[in-house]
């Protein structure tokens, strides 16, 4: 299966890597993704630059342990500088513009950058819907991202509830249920099977009729138990055959079958219902409540999806992604994951630094200045760390079609002269290097995580003497 992506973590994950050190870099990218959710490319670029600088130091005869210690000292100096230049970002449920601007900065490098404002607004609304602002906590598991190829990216929307990629089991059942009482079942709509191996010989039509009647009795009992509980919609983790489906339709009980385990749990959380493992345990108190359940069709295709909206516990929300083809939809989902993580990080810690390489340049200058005060051999490693930090603004300038050395030296000189730590690379050619004015933000905890993870990875690799391949 081929994957097209511009997302660093995806590319690293899908690569077939045989080199052990390269494998460590793949793991580094995954660590940044798991911890922060953004900055996966930057952390690998920085780690690569640190290792490149380390090679030159080793060639000079400096011991790897001294290099590692120098990197550790330089990292702490850079983190302290980041904390010094960070700005606090005030926001509230009424004033979400700062969060939207930060999410837009994240989406700028993604395939969805033409619609970044629309998608950033959706991501911010989704996070705030599930966030506990008092405890500064966000459970991203309550935000489900569903996609469907077809339509335009502008059609992406936030559903206040759950979207299930299934349809109503019978075409003649109601397609829209208001004030739905949902029975959430993990037991199959079928007669119980004996535990032992068995064989039934049916020799006469009467015997077949008796067997058929017994089966019908089981089905009727199951449907009656659902009906007596007051349920108006059945949501079943397992399938059921046409017989049960017909009986449900005759009793005006719409049903959804083959709902996955994750969706079942989300529906239970959102609707306030209980998952019922046996029909005998189904009671009115265990039913979930939703203001509206509807089946939605798409264009001229036979694709259908179920929207469960206005849930009793509206904590669970779904971002519904549309796009021209499957590749666009998958890439948009990955981009939305990044934006959600950035907004989540801002809710946790609302301090930010400015992007465009400005934070790295400011740290590089601070580390260089500190290196001059170190009298031991670690001075070389600290200075090399500062040079490695320049790899990020250089990469940004190269990717924007600018002269990297010329722009980096110009911005560095301006930062020293004007003492402004938010001058960066003008990638969009706006005419100003002031990232505060360009509204290019990054979360402080994301940037600190990048520095620390890349430094720890470099230290670990520096302590490796040799790689011995195991016999296959």
N, C-alpha and C positions, 0 to 999 in steps of 0.2 A: 504494500500500500504506500503510495507516494504522499508526502506531506509538503505543502508550500507554506512557508511562514517567514516573517521578518522578525520573529520574537526570539531573542537570544536563548532562553531556557528551552524552547521547543527544538531549535536547531541542535543545541548541545545534546539534548536527550535522544534525538533520533539518529545522531551520528554513530557510525560503527567505529568505536575507538579501541585500539589494541594496546597502545602505549599506557603504562601504569600511571605515569605522571599526568598524561592528558586525561586519564580517568578521574584523577583527583580534581582536575579543573571542572570536569562535568559535575562531580559531586558538589563542588564549591558553588556552581551556578544553582544547583537544586537547593542547597542550604539557604542561599539568599532568597530564592523563590518561596521556600517554606516559611522562613522567618519574617520576611518583609513583603514579598509578592511583587516587588519591582526592583529595578537596578541589577538584573541578572547579567546583562551584557557588560555593564560598567565594571562589575566586580571581577569579571574574567579579564577584561582589558587591563585593569590595574594589577591583578596578580601576574599577568604575563609581563608587564613592564617591570615589576619588582624582580622577577626571575631573570629578566634580561640584564638589569642593572647588577644583580648579584653575580652573574657570570663574569662580568668585567672585574668585579672586586676580587673574585676567587682567582682570576688570572693574575692579579697583582700580588697574590700570595697571602691575602687576608683570610684568616680561618673562618669557616662557615658559622661557627658558634658566635664569633664576634659580629659577623654580618647580621645574624638573627637577632642578637641583643640590640644592635644599632637600629634595626627595623622596628623592634618593639618600642624603643624610646621615641623614635620618630613618629610612630603611630599615635602614641599618647599625646605628643605635642600637637599633632594634626587634629585629634579629637577635641583637645582643649581649645584650639583655635576655632573649630566648627561651633562649639558651644558659645564662644565669645561673640562670633559674628551672626549667630542665629537670631531670627526675629520671632516673637510670639505672634500667633495668628488668631486674633479673636473671632469667634463665630458663634452663632446660636441657631436655634431652629428657625428663627425669623430671618436671620442674615446668613445665608449659605453661600453667598458669592465667593468668599475666599476658598471654600472647599471646591467649588466648581472650577475656579481658576487653576487650582493645583491638579485636579483630575484632568483638565485640558492639557496641562504641561506634559503629563504622562502619556496622553493619547496622541500628542503631536508627532511622535516617531513611529506611530502604528499605521496600519493600512486604513484605519477608519478616520484618519485625521481631517478629512473634509467635513465630517459630521461630528467633530469632537465636542462642540458645545451641547448638542442634543443628547449625545451619549453620556457626557459628564453630568448633565442635569439628572438623567435617569439613575446613574450610579449614586449620586449624592442623596437623592430621594430614597433609594433602596436602603442605603446604609443607615440613614436617620430613622427609617421606619422600624429597623430592628435594634437600633443602638440604645444602650442604657447610659444616657449622658451623665447621670449622677456618679455612676461607678466607672465611667469612661471605658465601657466595655462594649464590644460588638461581636456577635456570633454570626460569622459569615455563612455558617451551615444553614441559616434560615433564609438565605438569599439563593434562590435556584436560578440558574441561567439556562434557558431552553432556546433552541434555534430551529428554524424551518427554512430550507432553501426556497427562494421565490420572493417576489415583492422587492422593495427597495430598502436600503439601509435606514432611510428616514422613517420607515414603518416600525422600527424598533420601539417597544413600549414597555412600561412598567405595569404589571398586573398586581393588583392588591389582593393577592391570594396565590393559588397554586395553578400551574399549567401542567396537564398530564397528556403525554403523547399517545392517547388512546381515543377510541370513539365509543358512543353508546352502543351496547351489544346488539340491539335489534333495530332495524330501520323504522319500525312503527312505534317505538317508544318515544316519549316526550324528549325533545331536544333542549328544552329550557325548563329548569325547575327553580321556582322562587321559594325562598325560606326553606331550603332543603334540610331534611334530617337524614344524615348519612350514616348507614351501617357499614363500619369498616371491618371486613372479614378476612381472616387468614385460613378459613376452612373451605374446602371445595364443595360446590353444588353437585354432589353425586352420592349415590348410595354407599354406605360403608363397605370396605373390602375386608374379607376374612384375612387373618394374619397367616394362616396355613395355606398350602397349595390345595386347590380344589378343582373339581370338574363337575359340571352339571350336564346331565343327559336330558334333553327335552325331546320326548317321543310323540307327543300328541299336541294338537292345537290348544286344547284346554290347559295343558301344563304351561304352554307359552303365554297364554292369556293371564294365568295366575301370576307368573313371573313378572309380566309386564305391569300388571295391576300393583304388585308389591313395590316395584320401582317407582311407579307413579305416586304411590302413597308416601314414599320417602320424600319425593320432590315437593308434593303438596304440603307435607308437614314443614319442610324447610322454608317454603315461601310463606306459609301461615305464620311461622315464628317471626319472620322478618316483618310481615304486615302488622302483626299484633304489637310489635315493639314501637310502632309508629313511624318506622323508616319510610322515607319517600325516594331514597336513592341507595342502591347497593354498590359498594366499592369492594371488589373481591380480588385477592392476590392471585387466585387460581382461575383457570378457565371453567366453563361449564358447557355441556352439549346443547343441541338445539331443543331438546325436550324441556330442560330447565329454563332455557331462554324464552321459549314460547309461553310457559307457565307464568314467568315473571311479567312478560308483556300483557298476558290476559288479565293479570292482577294489577295492571297499571303501576308496576314497580320498575322504573328505569334502572339499568345496571351497567357498570363498567367492569370488564374482566381483564385479567393478566396485568394488574397494576404492580409495578416493581416494589421491592422492599423499601427502598429509600423514599419513593413517592408515598407509599402507605404511611410511613412514619411522619413525613411532612404534612400530609393531609390530616393525620391525627393531631399533630401540634397546632396546625392552623385552625382547625374546626373545633378543637377542644373535645374531640371524641376519644374513645378508648378502642384499641385494637382487640377484636373479639376472636378467640381461637376456636370456639364451639358455638353452634346455633343455640344450644340450651342456655348459654350465658348471656344471650343478647337481651338487654333491657333498655327502656327509654333513656336511663341516665347515661348509658354508654354511647349514645348517638352523638355524632358531630353536627354542628350547625353552620350553615353557610347561607348568606343572603341570596346568592344567585349561582346556579351551576348551569353552564351552557356549552353546547357543542358548536365549534366554529369550523367552517369549511374554508378552504383557500383556493381561490380562482376556479379554474376549470378542472383541477385535479381532484382525485378522490380523497386527498389528505384531510383528516379531521383531527381536531384537538379539543380537549375538555378544559374549560376555564372554570375554576372554583373560586368565586370572588365573595367579597364582603364577609369574610370568615369571622367567627366568634372571637378568636384570638388572632388579630390582624398582624401579629409579629412576622409571620412568614410571607414573603413577597417573591415574585418571579420577574426576571427581566427576560422579555420575549424578543429574540433577535431574528431579523429578516435580512436576506441578502440574495444577490443574483445567483449564486451557486454554493455548493457545500463548502468549498475552500474559503470563500468570503465569510460565510457564517461561522466556521470554526475559528478563523483568525479574529473575527469580531468578538467571539466569546473569550478568547485568550486576552484580548485587549481590555475587555470589560473586567476580567479578573484582576488585571493590574490596577485599573482605576479604582475598583472596589477596595483593594488592599491599601492603596495610598490614602483614600478617604478614611478607612478604618484606622490607619496609623495616625492620622491627624486628630481623630477623635480621642485616641489614646494619649497622644502627646502633640499639642498644637504648636510646636516650634518648627520653623522651616529655615532652610538656607536657599540661596538663589542658584538657579541652574546655569546652563550655557558654559559650564567649566569654571565659573567664577569661584565656587567654593574650593575646587581643587587648586586653582591658582593662588588663592589666599592662603591655603594650607601650605602650599609649596614655598611661598615666601616666608611664612612663619618658621617652617622646618629648616630652611636655608639659614635664616638668622640665628636659630638655636644651634645649628651645627658649628658655627664659628666659636661658640663658647665651650665646646667639648674638647678636652685636651687629649683624650685617649683615641685609639685607632677606630673606635665606633663612629668618629666624626665622618669618615668616608662613607659608612653605611647610611648614616642619617642624611648626608648630602645626596646620596644616590636615591633614597626614598623620595626626597623632594623632586628630583629629576623624573622619577617614575610617575609622580602625580601629574606631571605635564602631559602624560600620554592621553588622558581623557580629553582636554581641550584640543590637543593636536588631532585626535580622531574626529572630534566634532567639526573642526575646520576642514579637514580632508573630505569628510562626507558631505559637506556643504559646498564643495567646489572652490574653497578659498585657499590662499597660500598659508599653510599651517604655521610655519616659522615666523613669517611676517606678522600675522595676526596675534600669535601668542606673545611675541616680544612687545608689540604695541600695547596689548591689554595689560601685560605685567608692568610695563613702565607706567601706565596710567594708574594702576592700583597703588604702586609705590608713591607716585607723585601726589595723587589726590586722596590717598588713604581711604578709598571706597572699596570695600570687599565684595561688592556685587557687580563689578564690571566683568563681563564674560565675552564669549565669542558670539558675534552677531550673525548667527546661522541663517536667519530669515532675511538678512539684508534690509533691516528696518531703518538703519541709519543711526542707531544708538547701541552702545555696548552695555547700557544700564539694564540689567536683568530685572530689576525692581520695576522699572518703567515698562519693560516688555511683558511683565507678569509671568515670568518663568520661575516656578517654584519646585523645590524638592523637600521631602520630609527630612528633618534632622536625624531621626532614628534610622531611616533608610540609608542615609549617607554614612553615618557612624558604623552601621552594620557592614557596609561595603568595605570601609577601611580596615575594620578589625578582622573580618573574614579573610580578606586578601592577604593581610599581614600574617595571620595564623597559618594560612596555607603555605605561604612562602617560607616561613620558619620551619614548618614540618618538612618541606621538600629539601631545604638546606641541610637538615640533619640526616638525610638519607645518603649513605656512602656509596651503595651499589644496589642494583636490582638483580636478583637471582631468579631466573625463570624456573618454575617447577616442571618436572618431567610430566609429559601427558600420558 
